[in-house]
Structures are given as C-alpha cells and as structure tokens.
C-alpha cells in the first residue's frame, strides 16, 4: 500500500492537489455547520428562507458547471478556471461580512458561489488528465485518495470552526474561510503548470464532449446518482430526529452515529480505491446499492439506538463507494472528457443533496420517521435497477465509438 501511495506522487501536480483538496474540505466545513445559524440569528429569517437561500445558491453552481464542462474539455485552460473559481468562492464568503440585506446577499452569494462551484470538478478533471499524461495505472486509487482528503478536511473543519466562532465570532468564521480559498488560488497560480492541449486531443475531446444528458448511457446513471445522493441526504437529516423522537435516544447517541460513520468513511474509501485494479467501478456501484438496501431495512425495523450505531459500518461503506468511486465511474464512462464527467457527477450530487435536504423533513412530517426509510429503500432499489441495466462501462466505450467513425 505504501508503494502505491508513493507512486501517486509521480503524477504531475498530484502533491499540490493533495494540499488543495484538504484545504477545500476544511474551508467548506468550517462554515457549513454554522451558516443556517448565522442567517437565522443575524438576519432573523425563517428556516424556510434559509432553505431557499441554500437551494438557489446551489442551483447556480449546477448551471455554471454545466456551462463550463464542455468548454474546459475543448481547450480552455483549467488552471485559470480553478483560480477564478477559488477567487469567486473567497469573495462569496467575504460577502457575508459586507452585505446585511437578505436579498442583496442572496444575489451576490449566488453569483460568486455559482462561479466557485467549478473549482472541485475542474481540479478532479486536471488530476485525471495528469494521471493520463503520466501513464498512471492506478487512476481510480488516485481519484479516491483525493476524495478522501476532502472527507478528512470535513473532520478537521468543524473543530476549527468551533474554535474560531468561540474566539472571534461569525466575522472570523467567514474571514477565515475566505482566506483559505485565497491560499488555494495562490498555490494553484504559483505551482500548477499550465497544460497545453494538443490539437488532436482537442478534436477527440470535442467529439466525446458531444455526449450530453440526452444520451441514455449518461442520463440513466446520472438519475441513479441523484437518487443515491438524495437518500444519503435524507438519512443525514432524519436519522438524528428518528433516534431522539422515536427511539428515545440521547444526543450523545446521535453524535456517536455521525462520528462512527465519518470515522469509517476515510479508511473504507482508501481500501475501495485500492481495489480499482481488481473490481470495476460499475460493479462497486451495484455492491453499494445492495449495501444500502440492507442498511435501510435495518433502520426501518430497528428498535434501539445501538442498532443504528452498529449499522453505520454499512452506511460508511455505501457513502465511500458512492463518493469515493462514483467520480471514477463517470470518468470511465467519458474517458476523453474529464471535465464533463466530473461535472455530471458533481451536478448529480448537488441536485440529490438539495432534493433530499428539502424533502426529508416534509416526508417525515406526513409519513413518520420510520416510513421515510422505506421510501429511501425504494429509491435505492430503483437506482440498483437503473445501474444494473447500464452494462459495464466497457460496453459504452464512447471514445472508441467516436474514433472508429
């Protein structure tokens, strides 16, 4: 395993992206747990208005990602896309300190967050291209490791945010996050090499980039991933409420559920990434759905909090597969269009999380907490059949199909 980690650094720019991905995870998670509190406490708005704020700012990222995706695969310099996106994210977080009107803040943050959303897909796309140029034979492991660093950042960030909030308050929270994105932009500007794209590569990417969500081979997995991210978001919203209200559990048990799952995700992601040479990402997606089915069956019939805590091994494995290997799954589908592939994956995750976060509470209100898990189970089964019908990515071979015509 150590040798495989060491070999990853032969990929050009990989060491820089290790630092950047960790900082991105920290930057997002420093502010994320406290953003809704800031909006309700300082702006005095309702929870519904917070939901609208989150939804609009998230959807702007989907639109910008979709606009940039193909263009980035057709010769646009990814380095400057990443720098622009990081600077936009920095300005977006700084806007919370400047604007004190809800509607103005919504417009400004939506604009800057929309531009900033391109950073993650483009960094992954650059890393994928670097792995191709470096002729790495461990691409899935390389991508999963980068995704693991984002998760590691999510473990570090909330603790840092708590300390900053206690010492400086919200001003320090948003200023600190803004500075992190400025640091990332500076590192990319100083150390990331500008990659020139050969005319033949641009021609090949333009052909493969003609694939869109209108194509069934791409649309069906995209829908499946929306459902999978949706059930994961619903689980995150409902499970703490289910433990406290239905199982009469404690807040400590809620913390254990979250901590156990988060703690297990990182090593599982690394292990699954290391299996990239032996097990295809498509097969792992099928396994992930099966694991999720078992997980939601356990939750729907559970009677004690300890059962949910024990079941987090299944949840952590499911999340590790979908988040860690899901990205590689789409890059396998579109090997010559890494920008489009990573954008489709991230747009699916954004839409799924958004729908899940907004719908979970409404479903529980009318159907009850336990019945929400049966709905999640149905969505996972539906996703399973979609992915099952989407045969092994080797069948699609989009780039081969184009080069042969």
VODOBA-549316 format. One record per residue: x, y, z of N, C-alpha, C in turn. Coordinates in steps of 0.001 Angstrom, whole numbers, plus 500000, padded with zeros to 6 digits. Example, Ala and Ser with C-alpha at 12.3 -4.5 7.8 and 13.67 -1.06 7.14 Angstrom:
2
513190494310507800512300495500507800513200496700507800 512850497750507080513670498940507140512900500030507870 
This chain:
405
500833498796500000500000500000500000500872501260500000 501946501225500802502852502380500860503445502676499488 503806501614498756504388501797497433503378502428496483 502109502032496623501078502594495750500873504084496053 500896504442497339500808505859497710501993506631497136 503162506064497249504369506732496762504313506940495255 503772505954494547503682506056493086502723507153492631 501758507501493489500807508549493126501506509894492908 502617510100493619503317511388493521504102511525492225 504139510459491437504750510576490108503798511261489131 502518511394489527501538512115488710501815513609488845 501947514298487737502290515719487754501203516532488469 501640517335489432500719518202490163499940517515491266 500187516214491486499368515476492457499611515958493884 500861516231494229501163516693495588500474518024495874 500379518894494859499695520177495033498208519949495282 497606519024494535496174518778494702495862518106496037 496792517370496583496597516803497916496383517929498928 497240518946498849497118520090499749495825520850499473 495538521076498197494359521876497826493065521183498220 492972519888498012491749519156498356491507519159499856 492572519007500632492433519058502083491947520438502516 492515521493501932492105522849502274490671523131501839 490258522585500690488869522765500244487904522147501243 488216520918501678487365520257502667487274521039503958 488412521558504416488433522368505635487645523655505435 487854524303504280487186525572504014485674525450503993 485169524422503333483718524229503270483144523917504636 483792523014505371483219522511506617483413523447507805 484294524434507693484436525416508772483144526200508949 482549526578507826481377527461507856480054526714507764 480042525587507052478795524889506737477896524614507950 478420524104509073477524523800510195476880525036510826 477457526198510578477000527404511282476304528405510361 476239528084509064475667529033508121474184529293508395 473423528235508648471992528407508926471774529176510223 472648528945511213472547529693512477472818531177512246 473827531472511434474152532868511141472979533570510466 472375532914509480471277533536508746470042533748509624 469761532800510507468579532945511371468837533919512520 470056533924513054470356534771514206470653536215513795 471490536407512779471887537760512398470899538424511440 470257537627510592469304538186509646467863538052510131 467660537171511101466321536980511636465345536361510661 465839535563509720464955534952508728464499533579509215 463467533039508561462910531751508954463732530609508372 463449529388508864464136528205508347463814528001506867 462582528337506465462206528217505066463017529134504179 463261530360504645464079531308503886465522530822503776 465997530150504824467341529566504783467395528485503710 466345527656503648466286526614502639466297527172501231 465561528253501020465547528908499706466931529448499366 467582530047500352468925530600500166469884529490499730 469856528358500431470749527238500112470432526671498722 469130526548498430468721525940497167469149526790495978 468899528090496050469228528982494934470732529038494703 471501529170495781472954529254495637473544527943495117 472933526807495483473407525510494992473088525324493520 471880525694493114471475525520491722472291526400490779 472753527537491258473598528381490413474897527660490064 475397526863491004476595526071490741476375525023489675 475197524415489672474859523426488646474871524070487263 474291525255487154474227525946485870475614526323485364 476440526869486248477788527284485837478632526063485470 478545524993486265479285523769485957478915523222484587 477619523234484301477145522716483011477673523573481861 477760524875482056478249525783481018479746525579480769 480506525378481837481966525288481723482425523906481284 481667522861481594482128521479481432482719521193480055 481913521356479007482394521020477662483512521945477220 483398523222477565484407524196477138485763523878477756 485757523379478976487022523032479614487672521830478941 486854520945478347487399519788477641487828520127476222 487452521306475739487759521697474366488889522712474277 489738522765475307490923523607475219491013524740476207 489937525056476924490004526122477922490977525722479036 491812526648479463492847526367480460492230526114481832 492363524885482312491773524522483612492419525295484766 493688525628484628494376526344485696493669527654486010 493311528407484970492676529701485209491210529550485601 490598528454485179489237528174485659489259527951487162 490230527165487624490345526862489058490649528139489849 491586528938489349491941530179490045490738531107490134 490037531282489025488851532151489014487793531642489976 487589530321489988486584529736490873486962529926492343 488229529752492669488668529917494050488535531374494506 488897532310493645488745533723493983487268534081494161 486415533502493331484976533744493447484445533196494766 484891532003495155484469531434496438484924532313497595 486144532841497492486654533726498531485786534970498660 485425535555497524484561536744497530483159536399498040 482707535195497715481391534774498174481294534717499690 482311534143500336482309534072501799482553535440502428 483358536284501768483579537633502280482310538477502194 481417538111501274480171538865501100479290538823502343 479399537749503127478606537660504353478980538756505356 480193539273505218480649540326506125480273541717505629 479956541819504346479740543132503734478261543479503602 477481542525503156476064542789502853475167542311503990 474266543165504397473407542869505546471922542883505175 471672542845503876470305542714503382470142541327502770 469095540627503141468921539234502726468918539088501208 468155539895500507468014539730499068469294540100498323 469966541147498787471245541515498162472276540420498392 472320539915499637473259538837499955472964537598499113 471681537290498932471298536124498131471811536268496700 471649537437496112472086537663494731473607537573494613 474309538226495532475772538266495469476378536877495718 475897536198496764476422534879497092476091533873495987 474892533967495428474512533079494321475457533256493140 475800534496492827476709534763491710478097534190491976 478678534537493120480041534090493407480111532590493685 479129532038494379479125530595494633478942529809493341 478147530371492420477971529710491140479277529581490389 480045530670490339481359530623489691482326529730490468 482238529768491790483148528980492614482912527492492549 481703527087492163481373525659492133482192524880491115 482770525579490152483550524895489114484895524392489627 485327524841490789486673524518491270486885523017491459 485989522382492195486175520962492503486154520083491249 485131520189490385485156519354489174486397519573488316 486835520825488210487990521107487361489290520609487984 489405520632489293490597520075489933490664518566489720 489525517902489864489494516460489603489798516167488131 489253516991487236489496516788485812490979516974485490 491596517993486085493034518224485880493832517030486406 493456516534487585494152515379488164494002514151487272 492813513962486714492579512824485815493439512951484569 493512514138483985494351514352482814495828514133483149 496243514590484336497633514397484751497962512921484896 497001512160485423497205510714485556497332510062484179 496551510555483208496646510027481845497990510364481216 498417511628481375499696512069480806500859511311481448 500762511090482755501818510384483485501750508877483287 500736508416482534500535506994482255500412506178483547 499689506742484503499455506030485762498482504875485529 498774503728486132497879502579486011497028502410487269 496976503465488096496221503405489356495320504628489481 494580504929488419493812506172488365492676506197489379 491994505064489537490882505015490494491378505273491904 492511504685492255493093504897493577493503506356493748 494048506948492688494469508354492753493280509268493008 492179509041492298490997509884492453490331509658493807 490276508413494246489663508114495542490461508730496685 491775508743496543492615509343497579492351510837497688 492208511510496546491892512938496576490543513172497236 489566512334496920488236512482497531488305512227499035 489189511320499445489364511029500868489900512239501612 490768512995500965491336514183501602490266515245501853 489279515335500956488158516248501191487395515801502441 487177514492502573486486513962503763487303514221505026 488629514099504911489486514402506059489350515863506452 489247516719505454489022518134505732487721518374506457 486703517565506154485412517695506821485467517239508279 486466516441508621486662516077510029487381517177510791 488306517861510105489103518908510748488342520228510821 487629520565509743486992521867509610486033522255510721 485051521392511073484103521775512123484762522102513452 485831521378513796486551521681515037487193523059514956 487826523356513820488427524679513635487351525763513671 486209525471513044485119526444513040484590526737514423 484496525697515233484029525879516620484971526785517400 486281526570517231487271527384517942487243528833517461 487164529025516138487133530384515582485879531117516037 484743530409516007483480531024516404483501531446517868 484126530622518712484183530930520141485087532120520434 486146532269519647487127533325519919486777534633519209 486406534553517928486217535752517115484764535982516734 484010534902516582482622535027516157482462534782514667 481289535111514130480989534850512724481928535599511787 482377536784512200483297537552511367484568536759511106 485112536147512125486313535337511973486057534093511155 484847533548511280484477532334510566484505532562509051 483816533598508609483750533868507169485069534414506631 485757535236507435487046535762507005488068534637506865 488061533710507833488991532581507779488750531708506562 487477531441506253487151530639505074487577531348503799 487351532654503737487753533429502572489260533374502365 490015533455503439491478533400503356491949532030502852 491280530961503288491644529612502839491539529507501321 490444530043500756490279529987499300491300530873498581 491683531979499196492748532809498622494075532056498607 494332531308499658495564530500499731495577529453498620 494439528782498428494358527761497379494598528394496005 493959529537495755494147530229494472495609530598494265 496277531047495336497689531421495237498566530207494949 498280529092495605499062527871495379498913527394493940 497691527425493433497452527000492046498161527941491078 498103529238491331498750530221490461500265530033490430 500852529759491595502310529681491702502881528339491261 502165527251491529502786525934491379502129525010490356 500906525305489923500267524413488958500695524804487548 501201523835486808501674524107485458500492524266484510 500669525182483564499668525331482516499840524196481526 498765523456481298498852522316480409498354522696479025 499215522550478070498810522819476683498181521563476101 497080521734475375496357520609474811496666520492473324 497084519317472934497407519099471527496149519172470678 496288519663469401495110519775468529494361518455468372 495110517336468289494444516041468149493632515699469378 494155516075470569493433515813471807492175516655471884 492269517924471440491092518797471456490020518251470534 490453517761469345489489517193468403488798515990469007 489566515130469672488994513941470295488057514315471419 488426515324472218487595515749473326486311516406472839 486401517125471717485190517737471177484192516676470740 484707515603470160483814514533469724483164513847470908 483961513457471889483393512797473062482555513757473868 482902515067473822482134516048474565480759516289473996 480469515730472779479146515904472205478102515106472952 478536514212473820477593513465474632477043514353475737 475743514287475937475079515072476965474127514175477722 473361514791478630472379514030479395471229513537478527 471166513982477285470144513472476387470437512032475984 471707511615476122472094510255475783471773509317476939 471095508225476614470611507309477644471743506741478481 472904506472477847474027505876478575474556506787479679 474350508093479515474793509055480516473645509441481437 472467509619480849471316510093481620470898509109482714 470890507833482412470414506851483388471304506781484640 472632506666484487473465506705485703473358508023486457 473203509123485723473043510435486356471803510444487259 470692509917486759469465509837487556469677508949488772 470342507815488566470597506901489682471410507585490769 472416508353490378473247509029491375472482510133492094 471579510800491402470740511788492081469959511119493201 469373509955492920468602509235493936469494508771495091 470705508310494764471597507813495813472071508939496726 472401510090496152472773511234496982471555511778497729 470398511638497138469168512078497784468903511272499053 469016509938498972468742509115500157469814509336501227 471042509635500794472085509921501777471798511212502521 471295512225501799470935513495502436469738513315503372 468745512550502931467578512289503782468001511564505051 468901510609504903469394509876506069470067510814507060 470860511761506548471542512699507427470594513619508169 469470513975507536468500514865508163467607514115509151 467153512921508772466117512213509521466665511370510669 467823510740510483468318509797511494468480510420512876 469058511617513019469126512206514367467739512421514977 466778512852514172465417513052514670464769511723515035 465035510707514243464483509371514488465006508798515810 466301508989516048466904508463517279466293509132518512 466160510440518471465673511180519642464166511034519837 463396511106518766461938511151518885461273509780518904 461736508856518084461091507543518009461756506501518906 463079506549518980463798505551519778464144506046521173 463768507284521492464058507895522789465546507821523134 466362508024522104467800508037522320468288509389522797 469575509491523052470171510726523569470946511446522477 471297512704522752472110513461521811473511512858521689 473978512201522744475267511522522694475239510396521678 474125509664521640473980508580520671473904509118519244 473279510270519084473261510916517773474686511249517340 475468511811518264476861512127517967477676510900517623 477391509781518298478100508541518008477802508046516598 476542508133516205476157507700514862476922508493513811 476942509817513967477629510679512999479131510429513020 479708510319514197481162510166514332481639508817513806 480909507761514143481302506423513687481294506352512165 480244506887511565480142506870510100481275507681509474 481493508895509969482540509755509407483927509146509599 484146508532510760485447507936511041485753506730510165 484710505978509790484909504778508979485027505088507492 484462506205507061484430506519505629485823506605505021 486744507261505723488065507525505143488848506240504878 489033505348505885489766504104505576489061503228504549 487724503229504571486992502418503595487192502970502191 487191504305502051487446504914500741488812504503500200 489814504513501073491161504140500639491220502678500203 490560501809500976490557500386500637489841500162499307 488685500793499131487929500620497888488686501198496697 489362502323496917490165502899495842491294501979495420 491854501263496389492946500332496081492477499111495307 491157498870495304490608497729494577490335498051493111 490686499291492697490368499736491343490907498826490257 492047498162490517492623497277489508491913495921489455 491197495573490513490604494238490607489092494235490390 488424495290490861486967495362490769486596496641490042 485748496545489044485363497727488281484491498650489115 484503499919488757483676500895489479482183500614489285 481822500090488123480415499737487890479966498649488862 480801497650489046480476496572489985480365497104491405 481258498011491780481204498599493117479906499384493324 479426500061492274478150500788492393477005499823492691 477010498663492035475990497647492292476084497159493734 477300496879494192477507496456495586477030497543496551 477312498807496203476905499913497065475402499972497240 474668499744496161473200499728496245472719498577497132 473335497409496973472950496256497806473199496537499287 474323497159499585474641497506500978473636498507501523 473267499489500687472287500494501116470924499859501377 470542498870500585469276498155500809469261497514502197 470352496836502533470440496197503857470397497247504961 471097498358504737471156499427505741469776499993506038 469020500316505008467708500933505227466684499924505746 466866498651505450465996497635506060466232497590507563 467508497642507962467840497634509394467234498847510081 467374500028509464466838501239510080465321501202510179 464668500642509192463203500646509183462604499707510219 463375498721510693462849497776511691463549497907513038 464495498848513157465280498973514388464418499431515560 464804498980516739464065499336517952464949500011518992 466283499995518778467216500569519751468300501358519016 468823502359519691469827503227519080471106502477518739 471460501485519546472716500766519302472695500045517955 471499499684517494471385499030516195471768499986515067 471395501253515222471763502252514227473259502530514256 473824502544515470475266502769515593476039501647514910 475617500410515141476283499262514516476118499285512999 474964499764512532474688499787511097475508500835510354 476211501707511072476988502746510402478156502196509596 478547500965509875479566500333509038479039500180507609 477761499811507500477134499697506181476977501062505526 476516502045506313476333503391505774477653503995505314 478708503797506102480026504322505744480539503683504455 480288502386504292480705501692503065479938502207501865 478632502398502034477796502943500953478277504332500544 478509505197501518478963506560501223480337506534500566 481227505668501057482575505583500493482536505156499026 481640504231498700481532503769497312480985504879496422 479879505485496843479229506488496006480097507727495850 480707508184496939481513509402496887482935509132496405 483522508032496851484903507748496509485086507184495111 484212506232494718484346505571493428483358506091492386 482342506829492839481361507360491896481979508284490862 482935509085491304483603510005490381484361509233489307 485069508185489724485805507365488760484859506640487821 483663506316488306482660505656487466482317506523486256 482119507818486477481765508705485371482963509014484484 484155509067485043485331509269484192485603508026483346 485170506850483817485244505648482988484261505736481821 483093506316482080482093506468481021482553507453479958 483245508520480389483696509567479465485206509764479630 485994508811479215487441508874479467488148510039478795 487601510538477681488250511636476958487688513004477312 486729513045478239486121514317478644486057514394480170 487195514531480841487197514542482305486412515702482901 486413516851482203485654517993482714484165517721482708 483677517147481615482258516809481519481897515711482510 482758514699482647482483513581483550482383514039485007 483362514824485446483342515283486842482193516245487090 481837517030486079480721517966486235479398517226486371 479195516187485552477966515394485653477852514783487043 478959514256487543478952513660488881478612514694489950 479268515849489896479046516859490927477677517503490824 477187517688489613475827518214489475474811517236490046 475028515940489802474142514931490375474166514949491888 475364515130492472475472515168493931474789516407494510 474945517542493839474324518791494314472805518685494259 472290518219493117470834518106492964470268517094493951 470946515960494099470472514934495024470444515410496459 471528516062496883471566516587498254470499517648498466 470307518476497463469326519554497575467916518996497717 467541518072496843466207517472496913466025516707498215 467062515961498614466972515182499845466831516046501080 467604517126501139467545518015502306466196518706502416 465626519084501266464351519792501282463167518855501501 463277517624500986462127516718501028462071515833502272 463233515562502881463265514645504013462328515033505136 462389516299505525461534516764506614460051516708506276 459695517053505044458289517027504630457742515602504615 458554514658504129458118513262504095457899512748505512 458839513072506414458715512615507803457496513216508483 457198514460508140456062515143508766454738514448508434 454615513944507217453352513342506800453337511818506931 454523511184506798454561509720506815455172509142508080 455869509967508868456551509458510050457998509126509745 458828509189510773460266508982510581460580507599510028 459968506562510582460309505201510179459942504937508710 458818505504508273458391505262506899459282505968505883 460014506965506327460959507627505423461999506628504930 462412505722505810463420504740505424462900503764504371 461609503459504405461030502600503370461048503313502019 460820504622502040460898505400500798462340505420500284 463296505600501189464711505558500804465070504192500221 464532503145500831464782501789500341464276501628498911 463092502157498641462523502071497290463387502826496282 463891503996496679464738504782495782466053504065495481 466616503408496490467862502664496284467626501475495346 466526500770495548466203499638494669466032500115493236 465356501255493068465180501835491741466533502171491119 467429502747491908468779503080491430469548501823491049 469360500770491847470017499492491569469642498980490184 468350499004489858467906498500488564468380499390487415 468454500693487664468982501586486629470438501240486324 471242501093487378472656500773487184472844499365486644 471966498466487036472047497090486531471811497059485017 470890497887484563470602497958483123471727498650482358 472440499520483047473579500180482421474756499231482499 474997498514481434476020497483481474477399498079481724 478349497181481935479722497568482273480199498703481380 480907499655481966481325500836481214482132500468479979 482735499296479994483485498856478820482604498689477603 481296498447477841480359498297476737480171499605475999 480206500716476757479885502001476153481038502492475277 482235502536475876483442502916475130483164504090474186 482774505187474794482364506328473989483479506828473086 484673506897473649485770507442472834486103506512471673 486082505204471899486353504245470844485308504334469752 484093504502470191482976504615469257483179505806468322 483664506910468889483854508102468069485052507975467136 486149507443467670487363507371466865487206506395465717 486278505451465843486084504471464790485188505006463675 484508506156463914483583506672462891484262507718462032 
